[in-house]
Amino acid sequence: RAANAVVVTDPSSIKSFVLKFLEVLHLLELHRLAQRGDAGRKGMHLEGFNDLGDSVEARLVGVTGHWEDAAALMWSTDMKKMGFRPYDADPEWNRLFDSRGNRLLGTKKSLLRGISLRFVKPQDWDPDRMAVLSSLRQLDPFKRILTLFKEGVLLLDEVDLVLHPLKSELNWPLGSKEALDLSLPPRDSPEEVDGSKRWAGLRWQLAVHLLDAVFFCSSRKTLRDVSDNATASKLLTDLDQAFREGIRDRVVQTAP
């Protein structure tokens, strides 16, 4: 600013800068809600931290669906992002498996406490202030850079590409990852022959099942044999007839 210098950058760098600023503000907002007692609005998260000396134990709350799959999701997302490693020195915490058969380290389930995670305690561990103080320290350079942008003049090249709704990658998820509806199996879901849960991934199985009926009208094949199911066979016959009438009346296009 003192030398009236020019800052040259690309759209991706500016986008990364703004997204990081929003993430820091998001962390501060979550802490504020927790202090007010509104922690339940955070979705799946940890609470009730218990310092065990060389490790920390916490309850996983806000779980929807299969407990073990929720724990696996938390380990692979938020815990990994924060650098927390599962505590695997105690065999009692290494006995659970998710629906895919993967062993869960540092995870324990009980009727009273639900599902709990245990991770190796960092040297600077402080459950109440660590994340918040870290975020506050990051805010200062953000504010200075944003002030510089606000008081400067922007020269933007190829604005049609930078602001393109499909190419600019403006859709960015923020906050704790949560499983999509119908992606995790219900808690009492029966098991298949291979050990997987029957309704795991129902969100995508349902779409494939519907498309399977449509493709039957051209291939005369289905992914699963339904010859012994009178209801399914009649539905496929009726759908095939409807497609044939649509093709005949030229209201259904067969190619491409």
C-alpha positions as CSV (number, residue, x, y, z in Angstrom):
1,R,0.0,0.0,0.0
2,A,2.8,2.4,0.9
3,A,4.5,1.9,-2.5
4,N,1.2,1.8,-4.5
5,A,2.2,-1.6,-5.6
6,V,0.1,-4.0,-7.8
7,V,-1.1,-7.3,-6.5
8,V,-1.3,-10.0,-9.2
9,T,-3.2,-13.2,-8.4
10,D,-5.5,-15.8,-9.9
11,P,-9.2,-16.5,-9.1
12,S,-8.4,-19.8,-7.4
13,S,-6.1,-18.1,-4.9
14,I,-8.7,-15.5,-4.0
15,K,-11.3,-18.2,-3.7
16,S,-9.1,-20.2,-1.3
17,F,-8.5,-17.1,0.8
18,V,-12.2,-16.3,1.1
19,L,-13.2,-19.9,1.9
20,K,-10.6,-20.2,4.6
21,F,-11.8,-16.9,6.1
22,L,-15.4,-18.3,6.1
23,E,-14.2,-21.5,7.8
24,V,-12.6,-19.6,10.6
25,L,-15.8,-17.6,11.1
26,H,-17.7,-20.8,11.1
27,L,-15.6,-22.3,13.9
28,L,-16.1,-19.2,16.0
29,E,-19.9,-19.4,15.5
30,L,-20.0,-23.0,16.5
31,H,-18.1,-22.2,19.7
32,R,-20.6,-19.4,20.4
33,L,-23.5,-21.7,20.0
34,A,-22.0,-24.3,22.3
35,Q,-21.4,-21.6,25.0
36,R,-25.1,-20.7,24.7
37,G,-26.1,-24.3,25.1
38,D,-27.1,-24.7,21.4
39,A,-24.5,-27.4,20.6
40,G,-27.2,-29.7,19.4
41,R,-27.5,-27.6,16.3
42,K,-24.0,-28.6,15.2
43,G,-25.0,-32.0,13.9
44,M,-22.7,-34.9,14.6
45,H,-19.9,-33.8,17.0
46,L,-18.0,-34.8,20.1
47,E,-18.8,-33.7,23.7
48,G,-18.0,-34.6,27.3
49,F,-14.2,-34.7,26.9
50,N,-12.5,-36.9,29.5
51,D,-8.7,-36.5,29.9
52,L,-7.2,-39.9,30.6
53,G,-3.6,-38.8,30.8
54,D,-2.1,-40.1,27.6
55,S,-5.4,-40.0,25.7
56,V,-8.7,-38.2,25.6
57,E,-12.2,-39.8,25.5
58,A,-15.3,-38.1,24.2
59,R,-18.9,-39.1,23.3
60,L,-20.1,-38.9,19.7
61,V,-23.5,-37.3,19.7
62,G,-25.9,-36.2,17.0
63,V,-25.6,-39.6,15.3
64,T,-28.3,-40.7,12.8
65,G,-28.3,-44.2,11.5
66,H,-25.7,-46.9,12.2
67,W,-23.5,-46.0,15.1
68,E,-20.3,-47.7,13.9
69,D,-20.6,-46.2,10.4
70,A,-21.0,-42.7,12.0
71,A,-17.9,-43.3,14.1
72,A,-16.0,-44.4,10.9
73,L,-17.2,-41.2,9.2
74,M,-16.0,-39.0,12.1
75,W,-12.6,-40.7,12.2
76,S,-12.1,-40.3,8.4
77,T,-13.2,-36.6,8.3
78,D,-13.1,-34.3,11.3
79,M,-10.7,-36.3,13.4
80,K,-8.3,-36.8,10.5
81,K,-8.5,-33.1,9.7
82,M,-7.7,-32.1,13.2
83,G,-4.8,-34.5,13.4
84,F,-6.3,-36.7,16.1
85,R,-5.0,-40.4,16.0
86,P,-7.1,-43.3,17.4
87,Y,-5.8,-44.6,20.7
88,D,-5.1,-48.3,20.0
89,A,-3.2,-49.4,23.1
90,D,-6.4,-50.6,24.9
91,P,-7.9,-53.7,23.3
92,E,-11.3,-52.8,24.8
93,W,-11.5,-49.9,22.4
94,N,-10.6,-51.9,19.3
95,R,-13.4,-54.4,19.0
96,L,-15.9,-52.7,16.8
97,F,-16.4,-52.9,13.0
98,D,-18.3,-50.8,10.6
99,S,-20.8,-52.1,8.1
100,R,-18.0,-52.7,5.5
101,G,-16.1,-54.9,8.0
102,N,-13.4,-52.4,8.8
103,R,-12.0,-52.5,12.3
104,L,-12.6,-49.3,14.3
105,L,-9.6,-48.3,16.5
106,G,-10.2,-46.1,19.5
107,T,-14.0,-46.7,19.4
108,K,-16.3,-48.1,22.1
109,K,-20.0,-48.6,22.4
110,S,-22.2,-49.0,25.4
111,L,-25.9,-48.8,26.2
112,L,-25.5,-45.9,28.6
113,R,-23.0,-43.7,26.8
114,G,-23.7,-44.6,23.2
115,I,-20.6,-44.5,20.9
116,S,-17.4,-43.0,22.2
117,L,-14.1,-42.1,20.6
118,R,-10.7,-42.2,22.2
119,F,-7.7,-40.4,20.6
120,V,-4.1,-39.8,21.5
121,K,-3.9,-36.5,23.5
122,P,-1.9,-33.7,21.7
123,Q,0.7,-31.9,23.8
124,D,-1.2,-28.6,23.6
125,W,-4.6,-30.1,24.3
126,D,-7.3,-27.8,25.6
127,P,-10.8,-28.7,24.7
128,D,-12.4,-25.3,25.5
129,R,-9.9,-22.9,24.0
130,M,-7.6,-24.6,21.5
131,A,-9.7,-24.4,18.4
132,V,-11.1,-20.9,19.3
133,L,-7.8,-19.3,20.1
134,S,-6.3,-20.8,16.9
135,S,-9.1,-19.3,14.9
136,L,-8.8,-15.9,16.5
137,R,-5.1,-15.8,15.7
138,Q,-5.8,-16.4,12.1
139,L,-8.4,-13.6,11.8
140,D,-6.0,-10.7,12.0
141,P,-4.2,-11.2,8.6
142,F,-7.5,-11.9,7.0
143,K,-8.9,-8.6,8.1
144,R,-5.8,-6.7,6.9
145,I,-5.9,-8.3,3.5
146,L,-9.7,-7.7,3.1
147,T,-9.2,-4.0,4.0
148,L,-6.5,-3.8,1.3
149,F,-8.9,-5.3,-1.2
150,K,-11.7,-3.0,-0.1
151,E,-9.6,0.2,-0.5
152,G,-8.1,-0.9,-3.8
153,V,-9.2,-1.1,-7.4
154,L,-9.9,-4.5,-9.0
155,L,-9.0,-5.2,-12.7
156,L,-10.7,-8.5,-13.7
157,D,-9.8,-10.3,-16.9
158,E,-12.0,-13.0,-18.6
159,V,-14.9,-12.3,-16.3
160,D,-17.1,-14.7,-18.2
161,L,-14.9,-17.6,-17.1
162,V,-14.3,-16.4,-13.6
163,L,-18.0,-16.0,-12.8
164,H,-19.2,-19.0,-14.8
165,P,-21.8,-20.8,-12.7
166,L,-20.6,-24.3,-13.7
167,K,-16.8,-23.7,-13.9
168,S,-16.1,-21.3,-11.0
169,E,-16.5,-24.1,-8.3
170,L,-18.4,-21.8,-6.0
171,N,-20.2,-24.6,-4.4
172,W,-18.1,-25.4,-1.3
173,P,-19.3,-27.5,1.7
174,L,-18.6,-26.1,5.1
175,G,-18.8,-27.7,8.6
176,S,-18.9,-31.3,9.8
177,K,-19.5,-33.9,7.2
178,E,-22.8,-35.7,7.7
179,A,-24.1,-38.7,5.8
180,L,-26.7,-38.0,3.1
181,D,-30.2,-39.3,3.7
182,L,-30.7,-43.0,3.0
183,S,-26.9,-43.5,2.6
184,L,-26.3,-45.3,5.9
185,P,-28.3,-48.4,6.8
186,P,-30.9,-48.3,9.7
187,R,-29.7,-49.5,13.0
188,D,-31.6,-52.8,12.8
189,S,-30.9,-53.4,9.1
190,P,-30.5,-57.2,8.4
191,E,-27.3,-58.5,6.9
192,E,-26.7,-59.9,3.4
193,V,-24.8,-63.1,2.7
194,D,-21.6,-61.1,2.2
195,G,-21.9,-59.5,5.6
196,S,-23.0,-56.1,4.3
197,K,-26.1,-54.3,5.5
198,R,-29.1,-54.8,3.3
199,W,-30.2,-51.2,3.0
200,A,-26.7,-49.5,3.1
201,G,-26.5,-47.0,0.2
202,L,-30.3,-47.2,-0.4
203,R,-30.1,-43.6,-1.8
204,W,-28.2,-44.9,-4.9
205,Q,-29.8,-48.3,-5.0
206,L,-33.2,-46.8,-5.4
207,A,-32.1,-44.7,-8.4
208,V,-30.4,-47.8,-10.0
209,H,-33.6,-49.8,-9.4
210,L,-35.8,-47.3,-11.2
211,L,-33.4,-47.0,-14.1
212,D,-33.2,-50.8,-14.3
213,A,-36.9,-50.9,-15.1
214,V,-36.5,-48.3,-17.9
215,F,-33.5,-50.1,-19.5
216,F,-35.5,-53.4,-19.4
217,C,-37.7,-51.9,-22.2
218,S,-34.8,-52.1,-24.6
219,S,-32.6,-54.9,-23.3
220,R,-35.3,-57.2,-21.9
221,K,-32.9,-57.8,-18.9
222,T,-32.8,-56.7,-15.3
223,L,-30.0,-56.7,-12.8
224,R,-32.0,-59.0,-10.5
225,D,-34.1,-61.9,-11.6
226,V,-37.8,-61.0,-11.1
227,S,-39.4,-63.9,-13.0
228,D,-40.8,-65.3,-9.7
229,N,-42.3,-62.0,-8.7
230,A,-45.7,-61.6,-10.4
231,T,-46.1,-57.9,-9.3
232,A,-42.7,-56.9,-10.6
233,S,-43.2,-58.8,-13.9
234,K,-46.6,-57.1,-14.5
235,L,-45.1,-53.7,-13.8
236,L,-42.3,-54.3,-16.3
237,T,-44.8,-55.4,-18.9
238,D,-47.0,-52.4,-18.4
239,L,-44.0,-50.0,-18.6
240,D,-42.7,-51.7,-21.7
241,Q,-46.2,-51.3,-23.3
242,A,-46.2,-47.7,-22.4
243,F,-42.8,-47.1,-24.0
244,R,-43.9,-48.9,-27.2
245,E,-47.0,-46.7,-27.4
246,G,-44.9,-43.6,-26.9
247,I,-42.4,-44.7,-29.6
248,R,-45.3,-45.4,-32.0
249,D,-46.9,-42.0,-31.3
250,R,-43.5,-40.3,-31.7
251,V,-43.5,-38.8,-28.2
252,V,-40.6,-40.9,-27.0
253,Q,-37.1,-40.6,-28.6
254,T,-35.1,-43.9,-28.8
255,A,-31.8,-42.4,-30.1
256,P,-29.6,-41.0,-28.9
